[in-house]
Each structure stands twice: as structure tokens, then as C-alpha cells.
Amino acid sequence: CALTKLKQGKKTTSPSQPKRSDLKSHPRTIVIGGINVDFIAKGKQERLLFGQTNPGSVYQSFGGVGRNIADCLTRLGEHPLFISAIGNDTHADSVLSYCRHMNTTAVARIPEQRTATYCAVITEEGELSLGLGDMDIHQQVTKQYVSQFEQQLSSASLVCLDGNIPVSTIDYVCSIA
């Protein structure tokens, strides 16, 4: 969006540093993107045999490009508003609990939808053998949903967009940010 402003000759200077109390109501940084619950399955053999059960271990972590960016910015002392969508399931409960240090007030919880999940099957050496993603919910981060944050978006000094959201949402945000 900063490039769009430069191309259009708009001013891109940052506003003055807000007071700490203003950060939740008027965040300087906004991140829009996906949240995933990731499952990493690692084989204990040099070669995985497809079509049968392989010995291994499975780890759960939390990801999504948008979530990762918002998490890192929060841990660095920024307080970004994170705009995303999750389902109404136990994965959503887990990710919200994990992200309680972040500003997730703009994360939509959508009934009868599944929170995005990703499963990576990797070899003992860490090479990806197979990846599966159930990320349809990212398409729910629509222009219509994001438009309710238009005031915050137009006054933000930094807007980060995850490329996994609909192109129409990206176009809309770039037109107002």
C-alpha cells in the first residue's frame, strides 16, 4: 500500500507516536491475514512408505502468514490490530488462547466453519514429503468484513497483508490505506 501511495503521489509520512492508551482504539499497525493450526508429522525412518502407517511423531504449532507477522510485531513491542477469520471449533479456542498476548479483537469467529489447518509430513531429515491445507476460511476475510475497520486502516502507519486472503480484499485495503 505504501508503494501505491508513492505511485499516486500521496504523502506516506508516519503520524506521531500514539499514547499507549490509544493503541487499542487507534493502532498504528494493522495486519490482515490468516491463522492456521499447523500439524507437523515427522517420520522416524529415512524413507516414508506411502499407503501405510509409518512410525513418527506429530507436533502442533500455530501459524498462518498474518498470524506470524502479528505475533512477531507484538513480541517486538508493536501492538498491531490483527484482522482474520477462524471457525467456531476447538482449534479456534486453542489459537485464541495461544494468541492472548495479541490484539485479536478483529478476528471473526464464523459459525459452522473450520479454523484453517495445515499438515506437513516430513522425513527424518526434515524434507517435506506431503503438505495438506484446509484453508478455505481465509476466503472469509472479505472486503465487506474488513470495511468495518476503514477508519483504522486509513489512519494506520503500516498495513501488512497476507497474500492468502482474497484479491478483492487486498485491492480494497490498498485503495484506502
C-alpha positions as a Markdown table, in Angstrom:
| # | Residue | x | y | z |
|---|---|---|---|---|
| 1 | Cys | 0.0 | 0.0 | 0.0 |
| 2 | Ala | 2.9 | 2.4 | 0.6 |
| 3 | Leu | 4.0 | 1.7 | -3.0 |
| 4 | Thr | 0.5 | 2.6 | -4.2 |
| 5 | Lys | 0.6 | 5.9 | -2.3 |
| 6 | Leu | 4.1 | 6.7 | -3.7 |
| 7 | Lys | 2.8 | 6.0 | -7.2 |
| 8 | Gln | -0.2 | 8.2 | -6.7 |
| 9 | Gly | 1.9 | 11.0 | -5.1 |
| 10 | Lys | 0.3 | 10.7 | -1.7 |
| 11 | Lys | 2.1 | 11.6 | 1.5 |
| 12 | Thr | 3.5 | 8.5 | 3.3 |
| 13 | Thr | 4.9 | 10.0 | 6.4 |
| 14 | Ser | 4.1 | 8.3 | 9.7 |
| 15 | Pro | 1.9 | 10.0 | 12.3 |
| 16 | Ser | 3.5 | 10.9 | 15.7 |
| 17 | Gln | 3.9 | 8.1 | 18.2 |
| 18 | Pro | 0.5 | 7.5 | 19.9 |
| 19 | Lys | 0.0 | 7.3 | 23.6 |
| 20 | Arg | 0.0 | 3.7 | 25.0 |
| 21 | Ser | -3.7 | 4.0 | 25.9 |
| 22 | Asp | -4.6 | 4.9 | 22.3 |
| 23 | Leu | -3.0 | 1.7 | 20.8 |
| 24 | Lys | -6.1 | -0.5 | 21.0 |
| 25 | Ser | -8.5 | 2.1 | 19.7 |
| 26 | His | -6.2 | 3.6 | 17.1 |
| 27 | Pro | -3.5 | 1.1 | 16.2 |
| 28 | Arg | -0.6 | 2.4 | 14.1 |
| 29 | Thr | -0.1 | -1.1 | 12.6 |
| 30 | Ile | -2.7 | -3.4 | 11.1 |
| 31 | Val | -2.1 | -7.0 | 9.9 |
| 32 | Ile | -4.7 | -8.7 | 7.8 |
| 33 | Gly | -4.3 | -12.4 | 7.1 |
| 34 | Gly | -4.7 | -16.0 | 8.0 |
| 35 | Ile | -4.5 | -18.1 | 11.1 |
| 36 | Asn | -3.6 | -21.7 | 10.9 |
| 37 | Val | -3.2 | -24.6 | 13.3 |
| 38 | Asp | -0.2 | -26.5 | 12.0 |
| 39 | Phe | 0.5 | -30.2 | 12.4 |
| 40 | Ile | 4.0 | -31.4 | 11.6 |
| 41 | Ala | 4.3 | -35.1 | 11.3 |
| 42 | Lys | 7.9 | -36.3 | 11.2 |
| 43 | Gly | 8.9 | -39.8 | 10.2 |
| 44 | Lys | 11.4 | -41.8 | 12.2 |
| 45 | Gln | 12.7 | -43.7 | 9.2 |
| 46 | Glu | 15.0 | -42.5 | 6.4 |
| 47 | Arg | 12.2 | -43.2 | 3.8 |
| 48 | Leu | 8.5 | -42.8 | 4.3 |
| 49 | Leu | 6.3 | -45.5 | 2.8 |
| 50 | Phe | 3.1 | -44.2 | 1.3 |
| 51 | Gly | -0.1 | -46.2 | 1.6 |
| 52 | Gln | 0.8 | -47.4 | 5.1 |
| 53 | Thr | 1.4 | -46.2 | 8.6 |
| 54 | Asn | 4.9 | -45.0 | 9.3 |
| 55 | Pro | 6.4 | -44.6 | 12.8 |
| 56 | Gly | 6.9 | -40.9 | 13.7 |
| 57 | Ser | 5.9 | -38.0 | 15.9 |
| 58 | Val | 3.3 | -35.3 | 15.4 |
| 59 | Tyr | 3.7 | -31.7 | 16.8 |
| 60 | Gln | 1.1 | -28.9 | 16.8 |
| 61 | Ser | 2.0 | -25.3 | 16.4 |
| 62 | Phe | 0.2 | -22.1 | 15.4 |
| 63 | Gly | 0.9 | -20.4 | 12.1 |
| 64 | Gly | -0.6 | -18.5 | 9.2 |
| 65 | Val | 1.3 | -15.7 | 7.5 |
| 66 | Gly | -0.8 | -13.0 | 9.0 |
| 67 | Arg | -0.7 | -14.5 | 12.5 |
| 68 | Asn | 3.0 | -15.0 | 12.4 |
| 69 | Ile | 3.6 | -11.3 | 11.4 |
| 70 | Ala | 1.2 | -10.0 | 14.0 |
| 71 | Asp | 2.7 | -12.3 | 16.7 |
| 72 | Cys | 6.3 | -11.1 | 15.8 |
| 73 | Leu | 5.3 | -7.4 | 15.8 |
| 74 | Thr | 3.6 | -7.9 | 19.2 |
| 75 | Arg | 6.6 | -9.6 | 20.7 |
| 76 | Leu | 8.8 | -6.7 | 19.3 |
| 77 | Gly | 6.6 | -4.1 | 21.2 |
| 78 | Glu | 4.2 | -3.0 | 18.5 |
| 79 | His | 0.5 | -3.5 | 19.2 |
| 80 | Pro | -1.0 | -4.3 | 15.8 |
| 81 | Leu | -4.7 | -4.9 | 15.2 |
| 82 | Phe | -4.9 | -8.3 | 13.7 |
| 83 | Ile | -7.8 | -8.9 | 11.2 |
| 84 | Ser | -8.6 | -12.5 | 10.4 |
| 85 | Ala | -11.2 | -15.3 | 10.5 |
| 86 | Ile | -11.4 | -18.5 | 12.4 |
| 87 | Gly | -14.1 | -21.2 | 12.8 |
| 88 | Asn | -16.2 | -22.0 | 15.8 |
| 89 | Asp | -14.3 | -25.1 | 16.8 |
| 90 | Thr | -11.7 | -26.3 | 19.3 |
| 91 | His | -8.8 | -25.2 | 17.1 |
| 92 | Ala | -10.1 | -21.7 | 17.3 |
| 93 | Asp | -10.2 | -21.9 | 21.1 |
| 94 | Ser | -6.6 | -23.2 | 21.1 |
| 95 | Val | -5.3 | -20.5 | 18.8 |
| 96 | Leu | -7.0 | -17.7 | 20.6 |
| 97 | Ser | -5.6 | -18.9 | 23.9 |
| 98 | Tyr | -2.1 | -19.1 | 22.4 |
| 99 | Cys | -2.5 | -15.6 | 20.9 |
| 100 | Arg | -3.9 | -13.9 | 24.0 |
| 101 | His | -0.9 | -11.5 | 24.1 |
| 102 | Met | -2.0 | -10.2 | 20.7 |
| 103 | Asn | -4.9 | -7.8 | 19.8 |
| 104 | Thr | -7.3 | -10.3 | 18.2 |
| 105 | Thr | -10.4 | -8.2 | 18.7 |
| 106 | Ala | -10.9 | -8.1 | 14.9 |
| 107 | Val | -10.6 | -11.8 | 14.4 |
| 108 | Ala | -14.1 | -13.0 | 13.2 |
| 109 | Arg | -15.3 | -16.3 | 14.7 |
| 110 | Ile | -17.5 | -17.8 | 12.0 |
| 111 | Pro | -20.1 | -20.4 | 13.0 |
| 112 | Glu | -20.2 | -23.7 | 11.0 |
| 113 | Gln | -16.7 | -23.0 | 9.6 |
| 114 | Arg | -13.4 | -24.8 | 10.3 |
| 115 | Thr | -10.4 | -22.9 | 11.5 |
| 116 | Ala | -7.6 | -23.3 | 8.9 |
| 117 | Thr | -5.3 | -26.2 | 9.4 |
| 118 | Tyr | -2.1 | -27.3 | 7.7 |
| 119 | Cys | -0.5 | -30.7 | 8.0 |
| 120 | Ala | 3.1 | -31.3 | 6.8 |
| 121 | Val | 4.6 | -34.7 | 6.6 |
| 122 | Ile | 8.3 | -34.5 | 6.7 |
| 123 | Thr | 11.1 | -37.0 | 6.5 |
| 124 | Glu | 13.6 | -37.7 | 9.3 |
| 125 | Glu | 15.9 | -35.2 | 7.7 |
| 126 | Gly | 13.2 | -32.5 | 7.6 |
| 127 | Glu | 12.4 | -32.6 | 3.9 |
| 128 | Leu | 8.7 | -32.1 | 3.0 |
| 129 | Ser | 7.1 | -35.3 | 1.7 |
| 130 | Leu | 3.5 | -34.0 | 1.6 |
| 131 | Gly | 1.6 | -31.0 | 2.7 |
| 132 | Leu | -2.2 | -30.6 | 3.1 |
| 133 | Gly | -4.0 | -27.4 | 3.8 |
| 134 | Asp | -7.6 | -26.8 | 4.8 |
| 135 | Met | -7.6 | -23.1 | 4.5 |
| 136 | Asp | -11.0 | -22.2 | 2.9 |
| 137 | Ile | -11.8 | -19.9 | 5.8 |
| 138 | His | -9.2 | -17.4 | 4.6 |
| 139 | Gln | -11.7 | -16.5 | 1.9 |
| 140 | Gln | -14.0 | -15.2 | 4.6 |
| 141 | Val | -11.6 | -12.2 | 5.2 |
| 142 | Thr | -13.7 | -10.3 | 2.7 |
| 143 | Lys | -13.8 | -6.6 | 1.6 |
| 144 | Gln | -17.2 | -6.5 | 3.4 |
| 145 | Tyr | -15.7 | -7.7 | 6.7 |
| 146 | Val | -12.6 | -5.6 | 6.5 |
| 147 | Ser | -14.5 | -2.4 | 5.6 |
| 148 | Gln | -15.7 | -2.1 | 9.2 |
| 149 | Phe | -12.1 | -1.2 | 10.0 |
| 150 | Glu | -11.8 | 1.5 | 7.3 |
| 151 | Gln | -11.1 | 4.3 | 9.8 |
| 152 | Gln | -8.3 | 2.4 | 11.4 |
| 153 | Leu | -6.9 | 1.3 | 8.0 |
| 154 | Ser | -6.9 | 4.8 | 6.6 |
| 155 | Ser | -5.0 | 6.2 | 9.6 |
| 156 | Ala | -2.6 | 3.3 | 10.1 |
| 157 | Ser | 1.1 | 4.0 | 9.5 |
| 158 | Leu | 1.7 | 0.4 | 8.4 |
| 159 | Val | -0.6 | -2.2 | 6.9 |
| 160 | Cys | 0.6 | -5.7 | 6.3 |
| 161 | Leu | -1.3 | -8.0 | 4.0 |
| 162 | Asp | -1.1 | -11.8 | 3.8 |
| 163 | Gly | -1.4 | -12.9 | 0.2 |
| 164 | Asn | -3.7 | -15.8 | 1.1 |
| 165 | Ile | -6.7 | -13.5 | 1.5 |
| 166 | Pro | -9.0 | -12.7 | -1.4 |
| 167 | Val | -7.5 | -10.4 | -4.1 |
| 168 | Ser | -10.6 | -8.2 | -3.8 |
| 169 | Thr | -9.8 | -7.6 | -0.1 |
| 170 | Ile | -6.2 | -6.7 | -0.9 |
| 171 | Asp | -7.3 | -4.3 | -3.7 |
| 172 | Tyr | -9.8 | -2.7 | -1.3 |
| 173 | Val | -7.3 | -2.2 | 1.5 |
| 174 | Cys | -4.7 | -0.8 | -0.9 |
| 175 | Ser | -7.3 | 1.7 | -2.1 |
| 176 | Ile | -7.9 | 3.2 | 1.3 |
| 177 | Ala | -4.7 | 2.6 | 3.3 |
